[in-house]
């Protein structure tokens, strides 16, 4: 499963840093429009995620994951055909439908394969494999992409589509955990049961802010670096390579260090690191250009990556531990929805700010991160004592 995810993540890394550049610098769309195209991914995921959660509980995570990968392959392969704004929105909507189905199904499959005491390590390993793929892909994409040759972006999108199909090819080698039996006369699980879990809703709400102020803004960093600090495509690829290599080398040691420690302070520390990263971007963007700016942005990517290492083994494992087996797919779907809401809010607001006052984006994002960290500490009181610590 992780081998397939590594190949898939490599393809994502090839296109991930360059979508906004493609839409803005190649197709001539405004940065605000490009941000809305990114937000379409999240909007469609909001529709697809609940359906994928229900399907994962009914037919299993593996088959649902295969369907999600096929949708993403079709959507990303359509991007070279984009000429009008509506073309980009349609292609991204298909990608979003697949993306919204991908995470609930993959998380359900992973939670079923890993024992409860080792789920934090399983989610950490998933973060390592995905970020290794994204980092290598980002470096490769930086070597291929050039705004002087639009066909170079066509190559990026087609490679990405092929990697989705590569992940489908390895799924038959992944065992699909048996679905929990339904007792005779028992009422089937419903989303209403999931929404009664106030603790889960609190975790989901926090994650919306994490994603909006964190992950969504790093999607806009390439456009900021390119257009405000005149960083080249290769420099952008290096920035993302540094970010992901930090995760590759630091994720498992940090996951081990978190064992036996409180989960919510770990998330609060993550937000402090992220706020620091955004202030580094602010300073670099305001004072430097080209190679010097790229070096500072790479430092910000390093600090941001360290913060990511605290979320991987913490939040995903906590949601999996809270989920009853018969509702696991639905719990994972609601967790995924929090990511997608963040990827709707973050790029839409961030793209708007970036288009009008680029330097204002980073202190705003830093402040939102710190507020979310305070919220994480406040939420700890509601977590059952046995779940407050990462299993050791």
N, C-alpha and C positions, 0 to 999 in steps of 0.2 A: 504493500500500500504506500509506504513512504518512498519507494523507488519510483512509482508512478507519479506521486506528488512532486518529486524532485524534477522529473522531466517536464511536467506541466508547469511548475513554477519557473523553470528556465524560460519557457515560452512567454509567461506573463512578464518576466523581468525584461525581456527584449522589447516589449511594447509599453509596459507600465510607465516608464519615465517620459515617453515621447508622444503620448496621445494628445495632450494639450498643445504641444509644439506642432504636431501634424495638423490639428484643426485650425490653429491660429496662423502659423507661418506658411503652411502649404496650401490649405484650403481658404485662408483669408477670413475666417470667422473671428469675431471679437473674443477677448478673453472671457467676457461675461457669458457669451453664448457657449464657449468651450466648457466653462464651469457648469452650465445647465445641462450640457450633454453628459458630463460625468455624473451629475445628479440624477439623470434618467436611469443610470445603472441602479442606483439605490432605490428609486421609485418603483421600478419594475420588480426589484428583489422583494420589496414589501408585499407585493401581490403574490409572488411565487413562493416565498418562504413558508407561509402557513400551509400551503398545499403540499410542499415537499415534506414538512413535518408530519402531516397526516399520512402521506404515502410511506414515509419511513417506518411509521408505526404499523402500517398495514402490510406492506410487501417487503420491508427491509431496506436498510441503507444502501446496500450495494447496487441494486437495480435502479433505485432512485438516483444515485450518484452517476450512473452511466447515462441516464437521460439528461442530467444537468450538463455533463461534459459535452454531449452532442450539441445542445443548444448553444453553448459558448463557442464551440468550434464554428458553427454556422454564422453566428453574429460577428465574430472577429474577422472571419474571412470576407465579410461584406465591406469592411472599412476601406479597402483600396478603391471601391466603387463610389465612395462618397464624393459628390460634387455640389449638392445643395444642402442647406442646413437640415432639412427634414430627413435626408438620407442618413445623416449622422445620428439623428434621434432614433430612427427605426432600427439601425444596426445596434446601437447601444441598448435599446429596449430588449432585443433578443439576447444580447450578452447578459443583461440584468436579470432576465427570466432564468437563465442558466445559473448565474451567480447566486441568485436567491435560493435556488434548489441545491446548489453545490454544498454549502456549508452545513445546513441541517443534516443532510444525508451523510456527509463525510464525518461529522462530529458524532452522529448516532452510531455509525460503524466503528469509529475509534473507541467510543465509550463502551461498546459491547465487547470489543476485543481485549480491552485492558482491565485488570482487576482494580477495584476501588483504591487500594493502597498505592497503586503505581500509576494512576491516571495523570497525576501532575507530571510525571516523567514522560508519559506517552505524549502529552500535549507539548511538552518541551521539545521532544524529539521531532514532532511535527513542525514546530516552529523552526528548528534547525534545518530540516530538509527543505522546507519551502523557502527560507531566506537564502540558503546556499544557492538554490536554483535561481531565485530572483537576482541575487548579486552577480552570478555568472552571466545571466541573461542581460542584465543592465550593462555590463561591460561589453558584451557582444553587440548589443544594440547600439551602443555609443560608437563602436567601430564601423557599423553598417550605415547608420542613419546620417544623412546630411541634407540640410534644407535646400541645397543647390541641385539635388537630384530626387524628385518626388518618388521615383520608382524604388528608391532605397527603403521607403516606408512600406511599400507593398511587400517587399521581402520580409520585413519585420512581422507584419500581420499574418502572412501565410505560414511562417514558421510557428507563430503562436498557435494558430488553428491546428497545425499538425501535432503539436504537443498535447492538445486536449484528446485527440484521437489516440495518441500513444498511451495516455492514462487509461482510456477505455480498454486498450489491448491487454493491460496487466490485471484488470479487475477479476477475471476468472481465476486467478491464482490467489485471491484474497478470500478467506472463509467468511461467510455471512453469518453472524451470530443468530441463533434461533430466537424467534420472537417469543416473548413471554406468553404462556398459555392463558386463555380467557376462561375464567371459571364459569361454570354453568349458571345462568341466571344473573351474572354480573353485568353491570352497566358498562358499556364501552367508554374509554377515556374521551374527554372532550376538552376543547380549549377553555371552556368555562372553568374547568378544574385547575388549569394552569394559571389562569388569571386571578384565582383566589390566593395564590402564593404571593403575599405582599413582599416577602424578602426577595424573591426572584424579580418582582417588578422594580424594587429598589436597585438591584444589581443591573438590570436592563437599563434603567434610567441613567445611572452613572455611566454606563458604557456608551450611551448616546453622546455624552459630553466628551468622553475619552476619544471617540472616533472623530467627532466634529472638529475638535481643537487639536488633535494629534495626527492620526493617520490620514485624514482627508487633506490636511494642509501640506503634508509632505508630497502629496500628488501635485500640488501647485508650485512646489519649490523649483522644479526644472524650468517652468515658464518664467518665474521670477529671476532665476539665475541667468537664463538666456537673454531676456529682454531688459533687465535692469542692471546686471553686472557683466553682461557680455561674455558669459561662460560658454564655451563650445560644447558640441554634442559629446565629444569624448570626455570632457571634464565632467559633464552630467553623469555619464556612465560610471566614472570613477567615484563620484559622490555616493551613488547608490551601492556600488561595490563595497566601499568602506562601511556603510551602514549595515549591510547584510553580513559581511565577514565578522563584524563585532558580534552579531547574534550567533553566527555559526560557532565561534570559539567561546563565547561567554555564556550562552544559554544553558547548557548542561551543568557547568559549575555553579551558576546562580541557582538553578533548580535544586541542586544538591544543598546549597547553602540555605535555601528557604525551608528545607525540611525541618519540621518541628517548630517553625516560627509562624507568627500571626499573618494571616493572609491580607487583611485590609491595610495595615501599615505598608506592606509591600507595594500595594497599588498606589498609596499616597506618595511613596518615594518615587515611583514611576512618573507621576505628574510633575514632581520637582525637577527631575531630569529633563522631561520634555520642555518645561518652561525655560530651563537653562538653554536648551538647544535652540529654541526660537529666538531668544535674546542674542545668541551668537549669530544667527542668520541676520538679525536686524543690524548688528554692528558691521558684519561683513558686507551686506548690501549697501549700507550707507557710506562706507569708506573705501571699499576696494573694488577692483575689476579684474576680469579675465582669470589668469592662473592664481593670483593671490586670493581672489574671491572664492574660487573653486576650492582652494585649500581650507579656507575658513568654513565654507559650507560642508566640506567633508568632515571637519571636526564636529560640526553640529549634527551631521548624520551619525557620527560615532556616539555622541551623547544620547541622541534619540534612540539608537539601537540598544544601548544599555538599558534604557527605560523599558523598551519592548520586552526585554528578557524577564521582567518582573510580572508582566501580564500573562504570558504564555502558560506557565505552570500554575497560575493562581486562579484566574477568572474562569477559564474553560473547565478546569477540573472541579471548581466549586459548583458550577451549574450542573455538571454531570452528577455530582454527589447529591444534589438536592432533588434530582429527577427520579420519580418512581419508574421502574422499568417499562411499564405499559404506556407511560407518557413521555418517554425519553426523546422521541422524535419531535414532539410538540415543544418540549422545553428547549431543545436545541434550535427549533425554528424561532421561538421568541427571542432567544439570545442572538440569533442571526439578524432578526428584524432590528434589534438595537444598533447593530453595525450598519444596516442599510439606511436607517433613519439618519445616522451620523453622516453617511456618505451622500445623503440628500442635502442636509443642512450645511455641512462643511464646505463642499465645493461651490454651492450656490452663493453662500455669503462670502466665502473666501475669494471666489472669482470676481464678485462685485467689488470688494475692497481692493483687490489686486489691480483691477482695471482703472480705479480712480485714485487711490493713494497707496501704492505698493508697500511702503515701509510701515504703514499703520497695521498691516495684517499681523505681523509677528508679535508685538506686545499684546494685542487683543487675544491672540491664540494662547499666549503664555498665561495671561490672567485667567482665562477659562480653564486651563489645565490645573492651576493652583486651586481654584474653587472646587473642582471635581475631587481633588485630593482631600480637601476638608470634608466633602460629602462621604468619601470612602471611610474615613475615620469615624464619622457619625453613624454610619450604617452597621458598624461592627457589633453594636449592642444587640441587634436583632438576630444575629447568626447563632444557631445552636452551638453550645460550647464544644461539642465533639468535632464541629466543622470549622472552627475558627483557626485552627492550625493546619498547615500543610502536612500531610502524613509523613512520618519519619520511618 
